Amino acid sequence: MQYKSQDFNPYSFTVKEDTKDFRLEQDIQAYKDFAAESREANEYFGGGKKYRSFAIIPDIVAIDILTKYGIDIHSDHFMSTPSLIKRVKEIIKTEYPALLTSNIK
């Protein structure tokens, strides 16, 4: 059996179940395309904004970060914990660089 995590969202992940376990799958190409366009725009406009997006993180990547590193980027306290933000930035830069939306160092 398989189903979308959100019926109304074409970019949601697919849950695939069989009798003993399950798998999650998500096509993240649209996210990668958006990130590439954002990086290009950031370069074109010189990146002069005070606040910039760092990355776009699909659900499947958020689940992977939670599973591998125990960091819940959707938790209430994530954005108020600088050490977690720094760690997620490192993870995105090294494991998912195609999801970066700007050239923030």
N, CA, C and O atoms as a DFTB+ gen file, in Angstrom:
420 C
 N C O
     1  1       0.843      -1.167       0.000
     2  2       0.000       0.000       0.000
     3  2       0.893       1.236       0.000
     4  3       1.953       1.245       0.625
     5  1       0.456       2.277      -0.705
     6  2       1.193       3.536      -0.684
     7  2       0.203       4.695      -0.744
     8  3      -0.893       4.572      -1.290
     9  1       0.619       5.832      -0.165
    10  2      -0.224       7.017      -0.149
    11  2       0.645       8.246       0.080
    12  3       1.767       8.141       0.575
    13  1       0.119       9.411      -0.284
    14  2       0.817      10.678      -0.089
    15  2       0.628      11.129       1.361
    16  3      -0.416      10.878       1.964
    17  1       1.629      11.784       1.907
    18  2       1.522      12.287       3.285
    19  2       0.490      13.405       3.371
    20  3      -0.132      13.596       4.416
    21  1       0.305      14.138       2.288
    22  2      -0.707      15.194       2.201
    23  2      -1.373      15.088       0.834
    24  3      -0.723      15.304      -0.189
    25  1      -2.627      14.767       0.808
    26  2      -3.331      14.584      -0.461
    27  2      -3.347      15.845      -1.317
    28  3      -3.294      15.755      -2.544
    29  1      -3.418      17.002      -0.700
    30  2      -3.555      18.267      -1.425
    31  2      -2.217      18.856      -1.879
    32  3      -2.200      19.857      -2.594
    33  1      -1.101      18.251      -1.476
    34  2       0.217      18.804      -1.760
    35  2       0.970      17.892      -2.732
    36  3       1.390      16.800      -2.347
    37  1       1.148      18.322      -3.988
    38  2       1.830      17.461      -4.957
    39  2       3.307      17.208      -4.626
    40  3       3.911      16.282      -5.168
    41  1       3.885      18.018      -3.748
    42  2       5.294      17.860      -3.379
    43  2       5.486      17.069      -2.086
    44  3       6.614      16.919      -1.617
    45  1       4.403      16.565      -1.508
    46  2       4.522      15.812      -0.260
    47  2       5.196      14.466      -0.524
    48  3       5.346      14.045      -1.671
    49  1       5.592      13.808       0.544
    50  2       6.279      12.539       0.356
    51  2       5.284      11.388       0.271
    52  3       4.136      11.498       0.703
    53  1       5.753      10.294      -0.292
    54  2       4.944       9.091      -0.446
    55  2       5.324       8.105       0.651
    56  3       6.504       7.860       0.901
    57  1       4.322       7.549       1.294
    58  2       4.524       6.521       2.308
    59  2       4.233       5.185       1.630
    60  3       3.144       4.970       1.098
    61  1       5.216       4.296       1.656
    62  2       5.052       2.967       1.078
    63  2       5.129       1.949       2.206
    64  3       6.134       1.854       2.909
    65  1       4.050       1.192       2.365
    66  2       3.975       0.201       3.444
    67  2       3.860      -1.206       2.865
    68  3       3.237      -1.422       1.826
    69  1       4.470      -2.146       3.557
    70  2       4.187      -3.550       3.291
    71  2       3.887      -4.201       4.637
    72  3       3.676      -3.496       5.624
    73  1       3.866      -5.487       4.694
    74  2       3.437      -6.155       5.925
    75  2       4.389      -5.982       7.096
    76  3       3.960      -6.074       8.246
    77  1       5.679      -5.732       6.839
    78  2       6.592      -5.632       7.977
    79  2       7.253      -4.279       8.196
    80  3       7.732      -4.029       9.303
    81  1       7.308      -3.400       7.219
    82  2       7.907      -2.090       7.450
    83  2       7.389      -1.067       6.431
    84  3       6.484      -1.359       5.650
    85  1       7.975       0.129       6.453
    86  2       7.543       1.169       5.527
    87  2       8.746       1.968       5.048
    88  3       9.822       1.918       5.643
    89  1       8.542       2.712       3.952
    90  2       9.562       3.589       3.385
    91  2       8.910       4.918       3.060
    92  3       7.723       4.983       2.737
    93  1       9.699       5.972       3.148
    94  2       9.253       7.296       2.745
    95  2      10.063       7.715       1.537
    96  3      11.284       7.559       1.518
    97  1       9.386       8.251       0.521
    98  2      10.070       8.712      -0.685
    99  2       9.506      10.068      -1.075
   100  3       8.316      10.329      -0.898
   101  1      10.378      10.940      -1.613
   102  2       9.932      12.250      -2.068
   103  2      10.818      12.712      -3.207
   104  3      12.043      12.641      -3.112
   105  1      10.211      13.182      -4.278
   106  2      10.947      13.774      -5.385
   107  2      11.236      15.224      -4.997
   108  3      10.313      16.029      -4.878
   109  1      12.502      15.555      -4.801
   110  2      12.850      16.903      -4.338
   111  2      13.418      17.780      -5.449
   112  3      14.012      18.821      -5.169
   113  1      13.243      17.374      -6.703
   114  2      13.794      18.154      -7.802
   115  2      13.238      19.576      -7.841
   116  3      13.983      20.515      -8.122
   117  1      11.956      19.752      -7.568
   118  2      11.371      21.104      -7.571
   119  2      12.029      21.971      -6.499
   120  3      12.218      23.169      -6.709
   121  1      12.378      21.391      -5.365
   122  2      13.068      22.122      -4.302
   123  2      14.478      22.518      -4.754
   124  3      14.920      23.642      -4.513
   125  1      15.175      21.592      -5.406
   126  2      16.520      21.888      -5.914
   127  2      16.476      22.994      -6.965
   128  3      17.335      23.876      -6.981
   129  1      15.473      22.943      -7.841
   130  2      15.330      23.971      -8.871
   131  2      15.094      25.339      -8.236
   132  3      15.703      26.328      -8.644
   133  1      14.210      25.396      -7.236
   134  2      13.930      26.647      -6.544
   135  2      15.194      27.186      -5.875
   136  3      15.479      28.381      -5.948
   137  1      15.947      26.304      -5.227
   138  2      17.178      26.722      -4.550
   139  2      18.183      27.289      -5.560
   140  3      18.824      28.305      -5.293
   141  1      18.320      26.638      -6.707
   142  2      19.252      27.119      -7.737
   143  2      18.824      28.495      -8.251
   144  3      19.661      29.381      -8.424
   145  1      17.530      28.674      -8.494
   146  2      17.024      29.977      -8.939
   147  2      17.274      31.048      -7.877
   148  3      17.626      32.181      -8.207
   149  1      17.096      30.698      -6.622
   150  2      17.327      31.643      -5.530
   151  2      18.795      32.040      -5.435
   152  3      19.110      33.209      -5.212
   153  1      19.700      31.067      -5.604
   154  2      21.134      31.377      -5.575
   155  2      21.510      32.308      -6.714
   156  3      22.278      33.252      -6.528
   157  1      20.964      32.039      -7.895
   158  2      21.248      32.883      -9.056
   159  2      20.743      34.307      -8.825
   160  3      21.442      35.274      -9.126
   161  1      19.530      34.432      -8.292
   162  2      18.970      35.762      -8.011
   163  2      19.807      36.482      -6.964
   164  3      20.046      37.685      -7.070
   165  1      20.251      35.743      -5.954
   166  2      21.078      36.319      -4.895
   167  2      22.386      36.869      -5.482
   168  3      22.821      37.959      -5.111
   169  1      23.002      36.126      -6.386
   170  2      24.236      36.586      -7.030
   171  2      23.968      37.795      -7.921
   172  3      24.740      38.753      -7.925
   173  1      22.877      37.746      -8.671
   174  2      22.543      38.826      -9.594
   175  2      22.311      40.144      -8.853
   176  3      22.762      41.202      -9.291
   177  1      21.601      40.064      -7.723
   178  2      21.291      41.268      -6.967
   179  2      22.351      41.602      -5.922
   180  3      22.183      42.548      -5.152
   181  1      23.426      40.847      -5.888
   182  2      24.546      41.150      -5.020
   183  2      24.387      40.710      -3.577
   184  3      25.257      40.995      -2.754
   185  1      23.321      40.035      -3.254
   186  2      23.146      39.526      -1.891
   187  2      23.125      40.604      -0.836
   188  3      23.552      40.364       0.293
   189  1      22.641      41.785      -1.169
   190  2      22.698      42.915      -0.245
   191  2      21.604      42.976       0.804
   192  3      21.545      43.938       1.571
   193  1      20.749      41.987       0.858
   194  2      19.679      42.018       1.860
   195  2      20.246      41.769       3.250
   196  3      21.245      41.069       3.413
   197  1      19.594      42.350       4.243
   198  2      20.022      42.116       5.618
   199  2      19.690      40.683       6.046
   200  3      20.499      40.024       6.699
   201  1      18.510      40.209       5.679
   202  2      18.102      38.850       6.006
   203  2      17.905      38.074       4.715
   204  3      17.242      38.544       3.791
   205  1      18.486      36.883       4.660
   206  2      18.374      36.052       3.472
   207  2      17.993      34.644       3.863
   208  3      18.309      34.166       4.952
   209  1      17.314      34.004       2.957
   210  2      17.003      32.595       3.125
   211  2      18.317      31.815       3.074
   212  3      19.226      32.174       2.326
   213  1      18.412      30.774       3.852
   214  2      19.607      29.933       3.850
   215  2      19.418      28.714       2.942
   216  3      20.267      28.405       2.106
   217  1      18.287      28.032       3.127
   218  2      18.032      26.800       2.372
   219  2      16.540      26.519       2.364
   220  3      15.785      27.042       3.183
   221  1      16.133      25.684       1.422
   222  2      14.776      25.165       1.409
   223  2      14.902      23.689       1.794
   224  3      15.694      22.953       1.205
   225  1      14.125      23.269       2.777
   226  2      14.291      21.927       3.328
   227  2      12.997      21.134       3.150
   228  3      12.019      21.374       3.859
   229  1      12.986      20.186       2.203
   230  2      11.813      19.340       2.008
   231  2      11.555      18.454       3.229
   232  3      12.458      18.206       4.029
   233  1      10.333      17.988       3.359
   234  2       9.969      17.135       4.495
   235  2      10.877      15.924       4.642
   236  3      11.271      15.569       5.753
   237  1      11.209      15.290       3.526
   238  2      12.012      14.069       3.588
   239  2      13.404      14.355       4.142
   240  3      13.990      13.506       4.814
   241  1      13.937      15.543       3.867
   242  2      15.246      15.927       4.402
   243  2      15.121      16.251       5.890
   244  3      16.007      15.905       6.672
   245  1      14.034      16.911       6.289
   246  2      13.803      17.184       7.708
   247  2      13.698      15.877       8.501
   248  3      14.204      15.780       9.619
   249  1      13.045      14.884       7.919
   250  2      12.926      13.577       8.574
   251  2      14.297      12.911       8.655
   252  3      14.633      12.304       9.672
   253  1      15.086      13.022       7.592
   254  2      16.428      12.441       7.593
   255  2      17.301      13.086       8.668
   256  3      18.031      12.387       9.372
   257  1      17.235      14.408       8.802
   258  2      18.010      15.111       9.830
   259  2      17.549      14.690      11.226
   260  3      18.371      14.501      12.122
   261  1      16.258      14.547      11.407
   262  2      15.731      14.091      12.697
   263  2      16.208      12.668      13.005
   264  3      16.618      12.375      14.128
   265  1      16.151      11.795      12.010
   266  2      16.550      10.397      12.208
   267  2      18.048      10.261      12.468
   268  3      18.455       9.554      13.390
   269  1      18.866      10.931      11.666
   270  2      20.324      10.790      11.779
   271  2      20.918      11.566      12.949
   272  3      21.837      11.085      13.611
   273  1      20.391      12.780      13.209
   274  2      21.044      13.679      14.162
   275  2      20.187      14.045      15.366
   276  3      20.670      14.701      16.290
   277  1      18.926      13.632      15.369
   278  2      18.043      13.933      16.491
   279  2      17.642      15.394      16.580
   280  3      17.247      15.865      17.647
   281  1      17.737      16.119      15.472
   282  2      17.384      17.541      15.453
   283  2      16.043      17.697      14.744
   284  3      15.909      17.356      13.569
   285  1      15.063      18.208      15.460
   286  2      13.727      18.430      14.912
   287  2      13.617      19.886      14.487
   288  3      13.386      20.762      15.320
   289  1      13.779      20.145      13.202
   290  2      13.755      21.522      12.725
   291  2      12.362      22.137      12.800
   292  3      12.212      23.347      12.623
   293  1      11.347      21.327      13.057
   294  2       9.980      21.837      13.186
   295  2       9.563      22.055      14.643
   296  3       8.426      22.444      14.908
   297  1      10.459      21.813      15.570
   298  2      10.090      21.982      16.978
   299  2       9.959      23.461      17.327
   300  3      10.518      24.323      16.649
   301  1       9.223      23.738      18.381
   302  2       8.993      25.113      18.826
   303  2      10.281      25.825      19.239
   304  3      10.377      27.045      19.105
   305  1      11.262      25.090      19.735
   306  2      12.468      25.733      20.252
   307  2      13.643      25.759      19.257
   308  3      14.690      26.324      19.571
   309  1      13.490      25.163      18.074
   310  2      14.609      25.078      17.136
   311  2      15.175      26.462      16.792
   312  3      16.380      26.679      16.921
   313  1      14.335      27.388      16.362
   314  2      14.820      28.699      15.905
   315  2      15.381      29.554      17.035
   316  3      16.055      30.549      16.769
   317  1      15.125      29.199      18.264
   318  2      15.684      29.966      19.386
   319  2      16.893      29.267      20.002
   320  3      17.327      29.620      21.099
   321  1      17.433      28.279      19.297
   322  2      18.603      27.540      19.773
   323  2      19.730      27.670      18.745
   324  3      19.825      26.858      17.824
   325  1      20.583      28.686      18.897
   326  2      21.642      28.942      17.905
   327  2      22.533      27.741      17.603
   328  3      22.969      27.578      16.464
   329  1      22.812      26.909      18.583
   330  2      23.690      25.761      18.331
   331  2      23.030      24.761      17.379
   332  3      23.712      24.145      16.560
   333  1      21.706      24.596      17.482
   334  2      21.002      23.685      16.568
   335  2      20.954      24.272      15.157
   336  3      21.122      23.554      14.171
   337  1      20.725      25.580      15.071
   338  2      20.697      26.237      13.768
   339  2      22.053      26.093      13.088
   340  3      22.123      25.771      11.902
   341  1      23.114      26.328      13.825
   342  2      24.465      26.200      13.278
   343  2      24.719      24.778      12.789
   344  3      25.292      24.580      11.717
   345  1      24.296      23.794      13.571
   346  2      24.513      22.390      13.204
   347  2      23.736      22.027      11.932
   348  3      24.264      21.342      11.057
   349  1      22.493      22.482      11.831
   350  2      21.701      22.196      10.636
   351  2      22.315      22.871       9.412
   352  3      22.306      22.301       8.321
   353  1      22.842      24.067       9.583
   354  2      23.520      24.728       8.464
   355  2      24.709      23.900       7.991
   356  3      24.926      23.754       6.788
   357  1      25.470      23.364       8.924
   358  2      26.611      22.518       8.563
   359  2      26.143      21.268       7.818
   360  3      26.746      20.862       6.824
   361  1      25.061      20.665       8.310
   362  2      24.519      19.450       7.685
   363  2      24.058      19.755       6.260
   364  3      24.369      19.004       5.335
   365  1      23.324      20.845       6.079
   366  2      22.833      21.205       4.753
   367  2      24.005      21.488       3.811
   368  3      24.003      21.026       2.670
   369  1      24.992      22.230       4.271
   370  2      26.146      22.558       3.425
   371  2      26.904      21.313       2.969
   372  3      27.352      21.244       1.825
   373  1      27.049      20.331       3.857
   374  2      27.845      19.157       3.519
   375  2      27.043      18.042       2.858
   376  3      27.546      17.376       1.953
   377  1      25.801      17.826       3.298
   378  2      25.031      16.693       2.787
   379  2      23.988      17.059       1.729
   380  3      23.604      16.218       0.917
   381  1      23.533      18.312       1.738
   382  2      22.471      18.729       0.811
   383  2      22.766      20.100       0.196
   384  3      21.900      20.974       0.238
   385  1      23.944      20.319      -0.368
   386  2      24.291      21.656      -0.866
   387  2      23.361      22.156      -1.974
   388  3      23.238      23.366      -2.162
   389  1      22.717      21.272      -2.697
   390  2      21.800      21.703      -3.754
   391  2      20.552      22.379      -3.212
   392  3      19.789      22.971      -3.975
   393  1      20.331      22.298      -1.894
   394  2      19.158      22.928      -1.281
   395  2      19.465      24.324      -0.730
   396  3      18.567      24.994      -0.220
   397  1      20.721      24.768      -0.827
   398  2      21.081      26.118      -0.380
   399  2      20.416      27.142      -1.278
   400  3      20.460      27.010      -2.501
   401  1      19.796      28.166      -0.691
   402  2      19.123      29.182      -1.488
   403  2      19.935      30.461      -1.620
   404  3      19.546      31.373      -2.350
   405  1      21.054      30.533      -0.922
   406  2      21.941      31.700      -1.057
   407  2      23.367      31.221      -0.852
   408  3      23.615      30.049      -0.572
   409  1      24.277      32.132      -0.995
   410  2      25.694      31.797      -0.845
   411  2      26.217      32.215       0.521
   412  3      27.367      32.632       0.652
   413  1      25.374      32.101       1.529
   414  2      25.753      32.448       2.894
   415  2      26.850      31.493       3.345
   416  3      26.757      30.283       3.140
   417  1      27.866      32.037       3.947
   418  2      28.980      31.216       4.431
   419  2      28.689      30.667       5.793
   420  3      29.515      29.952       6.359
